[in-house]
Amino acid sequence: MARSTFQRMLGIAGTLAVLAILGFVILPAAVVTLAAFNDKAILAFPPETWSWRWFAKALAYDDFRSGCRNSLIVASWASSIALLVGTAFALALDRYAFPLKHTIEAVLLSSLVVPHFTIGLGFLILAAQIGWARGFTVVVACHVVLVLPFVLRSVYVSLRNLDQRLELAAASLGASPARVLGTITLPLLLPGLVGGWLLAAILSFNEFTASLFVTAQRTQTLPVAMYNYVREYADPSMAALSVMYIVATATLLTVANAYLGLGKVLNVEPRR
Amino acid sequence: MSSLAAERRSEGCSRAPAPAGFDDAAVRLLGASKRFGEITALEDARLSIRRGELMTLLGPSGCGKTTLLNLVAGFHVADSGEIEIDGKLVNDIPTYKREIGMMFQSYALFPHMSIADNVGYGLRMRGIAKPDLKRRVAEALSLVRLTGVEERRPHQLSGGQQQRVALARALVISPKVLLLDEPFSALDRNLRASMQIEIKEIQRQIGVTTIFVTHDQGEALSLSDRIAVMFEGRIRQVGTPDEIYRRPADRFVASFVGDVNVLRGRLDRVDGQTIVTLGAARISVPREPLARVQSGDRVDIFVRPEQLRFANAGEPIAVEGTVAAHIYQGGYVNLYLEAPEVCTSRILVRSLEPDAINRWPTGARVGVSIAGSDAMAFEAEPAPQSV
């Protein structure tokens, strides 16, 4: 049956709309990427002459180097602590009934609704009070609060998908609760744990708003260092740094997906 | 712990279940009850399972059979009553110390472990040394006739193979009792029949006390040494398959196990004998279910399809009806009769005659007589139910 002209037009319009939306989504990243290769010392699009020199400059800039190191320190501590705390709470919330369960869950997830600058400001006031305002502790603590909801959700979903009969089977075969946890529950949760940790690490690495309040010159993270840089300069080294950011994160996620997401390594049974 | 291989060698002398000595019970439930909130899942369950016996818990979903199994496994704790395994009270003993072997409906194989690691799991938890462990895993896998898959993962095996792994995993630890939770429901029909035979053989061979949960009465009749029929949280009758089928204790058991016709008749007590009348037929029935019924009162007579047959000349006709439908089944033909005055639904008659469809065509008026002595009668229900 021949499609009417109207239907054909609708089809073309739909395709165009989808392409436009996709284009719009990747537009900022594309513009910044192109701007990073501009030879001139201005952030402009599209560039007229091409160069790698802003990448070299970004890599050599002291504040960026120390910022990157600080960010890595903060991200690894914050995501690891959040993973421990989040897993414990996810287990408790999934397995046990206790008073104030929903209140506790709401408090743990509250940083999703409280603005980041509020959390940052709060930590700054507290830290100043006890004289910790210049250290890493407050930055890490702040980031733990910010990324905890994501870890919690990620582990919680994995727990929901875990067939509890596997744990019962292990118990019937003589495994004590601790050994069930070690040999069945945790290994099967591993993709969720790694996924949660990775998500937390990336969020922490990218976090800017709250970090602006709680970092000092010595502890400033990469996003804060970048912000300080653009306040004074407007050359493409910012864009070059952004490109490196994108490439690093994308690589990390691709590797993680290849090894964990597809369930090959963990032999998670495919759904039938 | 006795090795499976040693027990296999004694294959010839299949172990019959021990006689009903109460002391020889492998598993006993003494008035076990379990409630979930408002719902009573199991009430006052009393059951003694003999050593080496295959006891089936049969009933529709929600009857409490799985709850009973979970109490024995230790997945639930009884609210009241006692549970004994091997003469020892286990109410407060956690699952992992109960020495049970359980096969789950979904098999619950560990997806992140190889087949060998799955089967050896229970042995590792018991600290069995590696060479011994390897030998026993191999023995268990050969017992269930599954070799050469040790290094594979569960999802690489077929449903039947997964079931064999689950069985091997449960048996390798020489459990005091083997618990089977609807083990065949995930298999297709052909595979189901052959797995049933095989599991029954293995169970006989190694003589492990087994509790088997199912809602399939055919499965229960063919596999069990004894059956406990359950309904609404209570055990309604415990007996051999033959006792359950031929002497059901109540209406529920009679209609849940096997096909049955419920026909309206009258009680007619004669010199201590309990007789029910149906048409011109007089049928002797057990008296216990009719203890409260007066002579001349209405009763419901439960007759199996194979006890009905088309009356020859001169035989007393119990029911006269009209042939409404035939279902050809190869070896036999199911004929459905309509006789509204004695049965609210259609009466099922099973005929072995290959020519039945032509001899008794649809619409024909036929007389049916009752053969054999296995009819049961129960107090009539206010509104006669169809079964």
Interface residues (C-beta under 8 A of the other chain):
Chain A: D163 R165 L166 L168 A169 A170 A171 S172 L173 G174 A175 S176 P177 R179 T183 I184 P187 L188 L266 N267 V268 E269 P270
Chain B: A73 G74 F75 P94 T95 Y96 K97 R98 E99 I100 G101 M102 F104 S106 A108 L109 F110 P111 H112 Y121 G122 M125 R126 R153 P154 H155 R169 A170 I173 L179
